[in-house]
Amino acid sequence: MTPETHEPAVTGGAPRTARALARATITREILAAARARLATEGAAGLSLRAVARDVGMVSSAVYRYFPSRDALLTALIVECYDELGAAVEQAEAGARRDEDDVAARWLAACRALRAWSVAHPAEFALLYGTPVPGYAAPRDTVGPATRVVRVLVAVVLDAHVRGARPVGAPAGPAAEADGAVGTGEGDLVAAAREFVVERGLWRGRAADVPTEPVVRTIMAWTTLFGTVSFELFGHLVGSVTDTARWFDLVAGRLGADLGIVAGGDVAGGGDGTDATSPAGGR
């Protein structure tokens, strides 16, 4: 279903043909025009005919690259998830000069996801806004969509190995021992625990993946993107005076919940250069 948007530079060791290069160039132009349309019309208003006009092609020619509007949407979604994922991965890797400094890695990743989203509000709305009527994302989007959370999980589990522990679960009938599979949180996040093992983020069985860090990471993941969503869609107006500092505060508090940022304290204004105070097994 997804068009050929990521052709390799070489095929069988030989350079790509002029025809393949031309196709890749036109594909990029179509995607760029479609992204520009997102900013003015939104994903629901995206039209192959309009995009074709923008790139100076007849609509029938565009169909040779993207056989349907849904195919174009899928290519856009994959491209945007990959851009966001790459930004977060690069930021976390840049903060990994000291492997033990999980607080710096956590905050770098969090800030990167906000920075990309603020710089690309239309693309953020495509990924995390109102679903496009009649469109169902195919499996092709799943891998790119999980790149950010894979980084967050990796940082949290690295911190866990180093002795950091999240805030304890509240006592109650649903509470259970860390890592145990029963009728509470362990079963609730069983698919996430399987994901952690399948992606090589934990060595061992899914049943051995500690429950509470997974639970807290999912809570953090949804809260981080929810905070960005509130900012971009104007829901913080009148409540928060500095959205960058607010996001840093949220990220720090979430890090404290996870046991990887001491007290949730983050100094400075969210430019990625501030000192943080790591916690956990150090």
Order of alpha helices (4+ residues) and beta strands (2+ residues): beta-beta-alpha-alpha-alpha-alpha-alpha-alpha-alpha-alpha-alpha-alpha-alpha-alpha-beta-beta
